[in-house]
């Protein structure tokens, strides 16, 4: 944002003072994000139907417009024209607030995303903490919708969503702590700048995998889409919603998916950075355009992966989902935080401390190698522990079966 403000001020117009330009930039940037993020639903719904159609050997949308491109507009008209029904005994104020809060929370996450060098809504020094806080509003919207509907299926669906999101929020926060330690800052722009030499996905591959899996669960996409298990709880927390209010929950889901793709690209894939090219040093708009193209390619790659998972994998069972989160992802993420903290301290500075670490002379290449080795070590230890626990539980089961057979034989 600052680079854009400096470019406008370079015209030296007496009417364009810095306070006025800064105010105008925010007044322009906010509506663009507020409109562009939900408008991405038009592209993403068509793209998802086409991708899943190809995966399942179908054509997907092909009637409304060329290649079915107008299908999303037809769905939008349907949502606007459907009857808006409110249950008689619902808490009307909270019932009507929930869909809007869900959309607003998903849009607000874009405020701290660095799109190109120097262009982001707000360069907060606690940007990663802001992401976690705004994500809590989405959970609150779901709980409000389920509770206010005065429907037992909706309430059960909302409780299940909150339980799942709390489970997967912990490993996600742990991976954000890992990224913060590696970058030495919680600013999103600083995280991107810290990856100028090496992307975090190379040095912290396990942290990326945990973050992405937990993020997909937070968004409620397959195979973690227990929030909308039709065979168990009808449609979950939004059972009683129809028309445009139901459409707002759909918008919130797709915008959250879009935001998760941006976060994955920014935190682990260098954001707007291009491999072997320093676009931030380019003068003029060429560097910014190239950086934006690089970021969008990474973002839509993650969008494709999430759509691919939805068309391929079956849904988890709720007890398996919770066990996987609490008994595997949470311990592994905690172990990863401890190991990475030790490595970062050994190579300090690189992190902001007053006393240099014993291996500080090997920064940055030695630190990159050590972080990669640490991630591999955590994976090996975790798999070993899981295999031992699985073998022990299997042996207990076999002994129990043998004991029952022995009693029957006597």
C-alpha positions as CSV (number, residue, x, y, z in Angstrom):
1,X,0.0,0.0,0.0
2,X,2.8,2.4,0.8
3,X,4.4,2.0,-2.6
4,X,1.1,2.9,-4.3
5,X,0.8,6.0,-2.0
6,X,4.3,7.0,-2.9
7,X,3.6,6.6,-6.6
8,X,0.5,8.9,-6.4
9,X,2.4,11.5,-4.3
10,X,5.1,11.5,-7.0
11,X,2.8,13.5,-9.3
12,X,3.2,16.5,-6.8
13,X,-0.4,17.6,-7.1
14,X,-1.2,20.2,-4.4
15,X,-4.6,18.6,-3.8
16,X,-3.1,15.2,-3.2
17,X,-1.5,15.5,0.2
18,X,-0.4,12.3,2.0
19,X,-3.3,12.2,4.5
20,X,-5.8,12.5,1.6
21,X,-4.1,9.9,-0.6
22,X,-3.9,7.5,2.4
23,X,-7.6,8.0,3.1
24,X,-8.6,7.5,-0.5
25,X,-6.4,4.4,-0.8
26,X,-8.2,2.7,2.1
27,X,-11.6,3.9,0.8
28,X,-10.8,2.2,-2.5
29,X,-9.0,-0.9,-1.3
30,X,-11.7,-2.0,1.2
31,X,-14.6,-2.0,-1.3
32,X,-12.5,-3.9,-3.9
33,X,-11.7,-6.6,-1.4
34,X,-15.2,-6.7,0.0
35,X,-16.6,-7.2,-3.5
36,X,-13.8,-9.2,-5.2
37,X,-13.6,-11.9,-2.5
38,X,-17.3,-12.9,-2.6
39,X,-17.3,-12.4,-6.4
40,X,-14.7,-15.2,-6.6
41,X,-17.6,-17.5,-5.7
42,X,-18.8,-17.2,-9.3
43,X,-15.5,-18.6,-10.6
44,X,-14.9,-21.1,-7.8
45,X,-18.3,-22.8,-8.0
46,X,-18.0,-23.3,-11.8
47,X,-14.4,-24.4,-11.5
48,X,-15.3,-26.9,-8.7
49,X,-18.1,-28.5,-10.6
50,X,-16.0,-28.8,-13.7
51,X,-13.0,-30.4,-11.8
52,X,-15.2,-32.8,-9.9
53,X,-17.1,-33.7,-13.0
54,X,-13.8,-34.6,-14.8
55,X,-12.7,-36.6,-11.8
56,X,-15.9,-38.6,-11.8
57,X,-16.0,-39.0,-15.6
58,X,-18.8,-36.4,-16.0
59,X,-19.0,-33.2,-18.1
60,X,-20.1,-30.8,-15.3
61,X,-22.0,-27.7,-16.1
62,X,-22.5,-27.3,-19.9
63,X,-26.0,-25.9,-20.5
64,X,-26.1,-22.3,-19.1
65,X,-23.8,-20.4,-21.4
66,X,-20.7,-21.5,-23.2
67,X,-19.0,-24.3,-21.2
68,X,-21.6,-23.7,-18.5
69,X,-20.0,-20.4,-17.5
70,X,-23.4,-18.8,-16.6
71,X,-24.3,-21.6,-14.2
72,X,-23.1,-19.6,-11.2
73,X,-25.3,-16.6,-12.3
74,X,-28.3,-19.0,-12.6
75,X,-27.6,-20.2,-9.1
76,X,-27.3,-16.7,-7.8
77,X,-30.7,-15.7,-9.3
78,X,-32.2,-18.8,-7.7
79,X,-30.8,-17.9,-4.3
80,X,-32.2,-14.3,-4.5
81,X,-35.6,-15.4,-5.6
82,X,-36.2,-18.3,-3.2
83,X,-38.5,-17.6,-0.3
84,X,-36.8,-16.5,2.9
85,X,-38.3,-18.5,5.7
86,X,-37.6,-17.9,9.4
87,X,-38.7,-20.5,12.0
88,X,-41.5,-19.3,14.3
89,X,-39.7,-20.0,17.5
90,X,-36.2,-18.9,16.3
91,X,-34.3,-16.1,18.0
92,X,-34.8,-13.7,15.1
93,X,-32.0,-11.2,15.9
94,X,-29.2,-13.8,16.3
95,X,-30.7,-15.9,13.5
96,X,-30.4,-13.1,11.0
97,X,-27.0,-11.9,12.3
98,X,-25.3,-15.2,11.9
99,X,-25.0,-15.4,8.0
100,X,-23.7,-11.8,7.8
101,X,-21.1,-12.4,10.5
102,X,-19.9,-15.5,8.7
103,X,-19.3,-13.6,5.5
104,X,-17.8,-10.6,7.2
105,X,-15.3,-12.8,9.1
106,X,-14.1,-14.4,5.9
107,X,-13.7,-11.1,4.1
108,X,-11.8,-9.5,7.0
109,X,-9.0,-12.0,6.8
110,X,-7.8,-10.4,3.5
111,X,-6.9,-7.2,5.4
112,X,-3.4,-8.5,6.3
113,X,-2.5,-10.4,3.1
114,X,0.4,-9.0,1.2
115,X,-0.6,-9.2,-2.5
116,X,2.5,-7.6,-4.0
117,X,5.6,-5.8,-2.5
118,X,4.4,-2.9,-0.4
119,X,0.7,-3.5,-1.1
120,X,-1.5,-4.8,1.7
121,X,-4.4,-3.5,3.6
122,X,-2.7,-3.3,7.0
123,X,0.8,-4.3,7.9
124,X,0.1,-5.4,11.5
125,X,3.0,-6.6,13.6
126,X,0.6,-9.2,15.0
127,X,-0.8,-10.3,11.6
128,X,-0.7,-14.0,12.4
129,X,-2.6,-13.4,15.7
130,X,-5.2,-11.4,13.7
131,X,-5.8,-14.4,11.5
132,X,-6.5,-16.6,14.5
133,X,-8.8,-14.0,16.1
134,X,-10.9,-13.3,13.0
135,X,-11.2,-17.1,12.4
136,X,-12.9,-17.3,15.8
137,X,-15.7,-15.0,14.5
138,X,-16.6,-17.7,11.9
139,X,-16.9,-20.3,14.6
140,X,-19.1,-17.9,16.6
141,X,-21.3,-17.3,13.5
142,X,-21.9,-21.1,13.2
143,X,-22.7,-21.5,16.8
144,X,-25.1,-18.5,16.6
145,X,-26.9,-20.1,13.6
146,X,-27.3,-23.5,15.2
147,X,-28.5,-22.2,18.6
148,X,-30.9,-19.5,17.3
149,X,-32.7,-21.9,14.8
150,X,-34.4,-23.7,17.6
151,X,-33.8,-27.0,15.8
152,X,-32.1,-30.0,17.5
153,X,-30.4,-31.0,14.3
154,X,-29.0,-27.5,13.9
155,X,-27.9,-27.3,17.5
156,X,-26.1,-30.7,17.3
157,X,-24.5,-29.7,14.0
158,X,-23.3,-26.4,15.5
159,X,-21.9,-28.2,18.6
160,X,-20.1,-30.7,16.4
161,X,-18.6,-27.9,14.3
162,X,-17.3,-26.0,17.3
163,X,-15.8,-29.2,18.7
164,X,-14.0,-29.9,15.4
165,X,-12.8,-26.4,15.0
166,X,-11.4,-26.2,18.5
167,X,-9.6,-29.5,17.9
168,X,-7.9,-28.3,14.7
169,X,-7.4,-24.7,15.8
170,X,-4.6,-26.0,18.2
171,X,-2.3,-27.6,15.6
172,X,-2.9,-24.6,13.3
173,X,-1.8,-22.1,15.9
174,X,1.2,-24.3,16.7
175,X,2.3,-24.1,13.0
176,X,1.8,-20.4,13.1
177,X,4.1,-20.2,16.1
178,X,6.7,-22.2,14.1
179,X,6.4,-19.7,11.2
180,X,6.8,-16.8,13.6
181,X,9.9,-18.2,15.1
182,X,11.4,-18.9,11.7
183,X,10.6,-15.4,10.4
184,X,11.3,-13.5,13.7
185,X,8.0,-11.6,13.3
186,X,4.2,-12.0,13.3
187,X,3.8,-9.6,10.4
188,X,2.6,-11.2,7.2
189,X,4.9,-8.9,5.1
190,X,7.9,-9.8,7.2
191,X,7.1,-13.5,6.8
192,X,7.2,-13.1,3.0
193,X,10.4,-11.1,3.2
194,X,12.0,-13.8,5.4
195,X,11.5,-16.3,2.6
196,X,13.5,-14.4,0.1
197,X,16.3,-16.9,0.4
198,X,14.3,-20.1,0.9
199,X,10.6,-20.8,1.1
200,X,9.2,-22.2,4.4
201,X,7.8,-25.2,2.6
202,X,11.3,-26.4,2.0
203,X,12.6,-25.9,5.5
204,X,9.3,-26.5,7.4
205,X,7.5,-29.2,5.3
206,X,5.8,-30.9,8.3
207,X,4.5,-27.5,9.5
208,X,3.0,-26.8,6.1
209,X,1.3,-30.2,6.0
210,X,-0.2,-29.8,9.5
211,X,-1.3,-26.2,8.7
212,X,-3.0,-27.2,5.4
213,X,-4.8,-30.2,6.9
214,X,-6.0,-28.2,9.9
215,X,-7.0,-25.3,7.6
216,X,-9.1,-27.6,5.4
217,X,-10.8,-28.9,8.6
218,X,-11.4,-25.3,9.7
219,X,-13.0,-24.4,6.4
220,X,-15.1,-27.6,6.6
221,X,-14.1,-29.0,3.2
222,X,-13.9,-32.7,2.4
223,X,-12.8,-35.1,3.9
224,X,-13.3,-33.0,7.0
225,X,-16.8,-31.8,6.1
226,X,-18.6,-33.2,9.1
227,X,-20.4,-29.9,9.5
228,X,-22.7,-30.9,6.6
229,X,-23.1,-34.6,6.9
230,X,-26.5,-35.0,5.3
231,X,-26.9,-38.6,6.3
232,X,-26.5,-37.8,10.0
233,X,-27.7,-34.3,10.8
234,X,-29.6,-33.2,7.6
235,X,-27.6,-30.1,6.7
236,X,-26.0,-29.3,10.0
237,X,-26.1,-25.8,11.5
238,X,-27.8,-24.2,8.5
239,X,-30.7,-26.6,8.2
240,X,-33.3,-23.9,8.9
241,X,-31.8,-21.3,6.5
242,X,-33.1,-20.7,2.9
243,X,-32.7,-18.2,0.1
244,X,-30.1,-15.6,0.3
245,X,-29.2,-16.4,4.0
246,X,-28.3,-19.9,2.9
247,X,-26.3,-18.4,0.0
248,X,-24.4,-16.2,2.5
249,X,-23.1,-19.3,4.3
250,X,-22.0,-20.7,1.0
251,X,-20.2,-17.5,0.2
252,X,-18.5,-17.6,3.6
253,X,-17.3,-21.2,2.9
254,X,-15.8,-20.4,-0.5
255,X,-14.2,-17.1,0.7
256,X,-12.7,-19.0,3.6
257,X,-11.3,-21.6,1.2
258,X,-9.9,-18.7,-0.9
259,X,-8.4,-17.1,2.2
260,X,-6.8,-20.4,3.3
261,X,-5.1,-20.7,-0.1
262,X,-3.7,-17.2,0.2
263,X,-2.4,-18.0,3.7
264,X,-0.7,-21.2,2.6
265,X,0.9,-19.4,-0.3
266,X,2.0,-16.4,1.8
267,X,3.2,-18.4,4.9
268,X,5.0,-21.3,3.2
269,X,5.4,-20.6,-0.6
270,X,7.0,-17.1,-0.5
271,X,3.8,-15.2,-1.3
272,X,4.4,-12.9,-4.3
273,X,8.1,-14.0,-4.6
274,X,9.2,-15.7,-7.8
275,X,12.0,-18.4,-7.6
276,X,15.4,-17.0,-8.6
277,X,13.9,-13.6,-9.4
278,X,13.9,-10.6,-6.9
279,X,10.7,-8.8,-8.1
280,X,10.9,-6.3,-5.2
281,X,14.0,-4.7,-6.7
282,X,12.3,-4.0,-10.0
283,X,11.2,-0.4,-10.6
284,X,7.8,0.4,-12.0
285,X,4.7,-1.8,-12.1
286,X,6.3,-4.8,-13.9
287,X,7.7,-6.3,-10.6
288,X,4.3,-5.9,-8.9
289,X,2.4,-7.5,-11.8
290,X,4.8,-10.4,-11.9
291,X,4.6,-10.9,-8.1
292,X,0.8,-10.8,-8.3
293,X,0.8,-13.4,-11.0
294,X,3.1,-15.6,-9.0
295,X,0.9,-15.3,-5.9
296,X,-2.3,-16.1,-7.9
297,X,-0.8,-19.2,-9.5
298,X,0.1,-20.6,-6.0
299,X,-3.4,-19.7,-4.7
300,X,-5.3,-21.4,-7.4
301,X,-3.0,-24.4,-7.1
302,X,-4.2,-24.8,-3.5
303,X,-7.8,-24.2,-4.6
304,X,-7.4,-27.0,-7.1
305,X,-6.0,-29.4,-4.5
306,X,-8.9,-28.8,-2.2
307,X,-11.4,-29.4,-5.0
308,X,-9.5,-32.5,-5.9
309,X,-9.7,-33.8,-2.4
310,X,-13.5,-33.2,-2.3
311,X,-14.0,-35.2,-5.5
312,X,-11.7,-38.1,-4.4
313,X,-11.7,-38.8,-0.6
314,X,-14.7,-40.1,1.5
315,X,-15.8,-38.2,4.6
316,X,-14.2,-39.0,8.0
317,X,-16.3,-40.4,10.8
318,X,-16.7,-38.0,13.6
319,X,-14.8,-40.1,16.2
320,X,-12.0,-40.8,13.8
321,X,-11.8,-37.0,13.0
322,X,-11.5,-36.1,16.7
323,X,-9.0,-38.8,17.5
324,X,-6.9,-37.8,14.5
325,X,-6.8,-34.2,15.7
326,X,-6.3,-34.7,19.5
327,X,-4.2,-37.9,19.5
328,X,-2.0,-37.2,16.5
329,X,-1.9,-33.6,15.1
330,X,-1.9,-31.9,18.5
331,X,1.0,-33.9,20.0
332,X,3.0,-33.8,16.7
333,X,2.6,-30.0,16.4
334,X,3.6,-29.5,20.0
335,X,6.7,-31.6,19.5
336,X,7.5,-29.7,16.3
337,X,7.3,-26.3,18.1
338,X,9.8,-27.5,20.8
339,X,12.3,-28.9,18.2
340,X,12.1,-25.9,15.9
341,X,12.5,-23.5,18.9
342,X,15.7,-25.4,19.9
343,X,17.1,-25.2,16.3
344,X,16.2,-21.5,16.0
345,X,18.0,-20.7,19.3
346,X,21.1,-22.7,18.2
347,X,21.4,-20.5,15.1
348,X,20.4,-17.1,16.7
349,X,20.7,-14.4,15.6
350,X,18.1,-14.9,12.9
351,X,15.8,-14.6,15.8
352,X,15.9,-11.4,17.9
353,X,17.9,-12.3,21.0
354,X,20.8,-10.6,22.7
355,X,23.1,-13.6,23.0
356,X,24.2,-15.3,19.8
357,X,23.7,-19.1,19.4
358,X,26.6,-21.5,19.1
359,X,25.9,-22.1,15.4
360,X,25.1,-18.5,14.5
361,X,28.1,-18.4,12.1
362,X,26.3,-21.0,9.8
363,X,23.3,-18.8,9.2
364,X,21.4,-18.9,6.8
365,X,22.2,-22.1,5.0
366,X,23.0,-24.1,8.1
367,X,19.8,-23.1,9.7
368,X,17.8,-24.1,6.6
369,X,19.3,-27.6,6.7
370,X,18.9,-27.9,10.4
371,X,15.2,-27.0,10.2
372,X,14.6,-29.5,7.4
373,X,16.4,-32.2,9.4
374,X,14.3,-31.3,12.5
375,X,11.1,-31.7,10.5
376,X,12.2,-35.1,9.2
377,X,13.2,-36.2,12.7
378,X,9.7,-35.2,14.0
379,X,8.1,-37.2,11.2
380,X,10.2,-40.3,11.9
381,X,9.7,-40.2,15.6
382,X,5.9,-39.6,15.2
383,X,5.5,-42.5,12.8
384,X,7.5,-44.8,15.1
385,X,5.4,-43.9,18.1
386,X,2.2,-44.4,16.1
387,X,3.3,-47.8,14.8
388,X,4.2,-48.9,18.3
389,X,0.9,-47.8,19.7
390,X,-1.1,-49.4,16.9
391,X,0.8,-52.7,17.3
392,X,0.2,-52.6,21.1
393,X,-3.5,-52.0,20.7
394,X,-3.7,-54.7,18.1
395,X,-1.9,-57.2,20.4
396,X,-4.3,-56.3,23.2
397,X,-7.2,-57.0,20.9
398,X,-5.8,-60.3,19.8
399,X,-5.2,-61.4,23.4
400,X,-8.7,-60.5,24.3
401,X,-10.1,-62.5,21.4
402,X,-7.8,-65.5,22.3
403,X,-9.0,-65.3,25.9
404,X,-12.6,-65.4,24.8
405,X,-12.0,-68.4,22.5
406,X,-10.1,-70.2,25.3
407,X,-13.1,-69.8,27.7
408,X,-15.5,-71.0,25.0
409,X,-13.4,-74.1,24.3
410,X,-13.4,-75.0,28.0
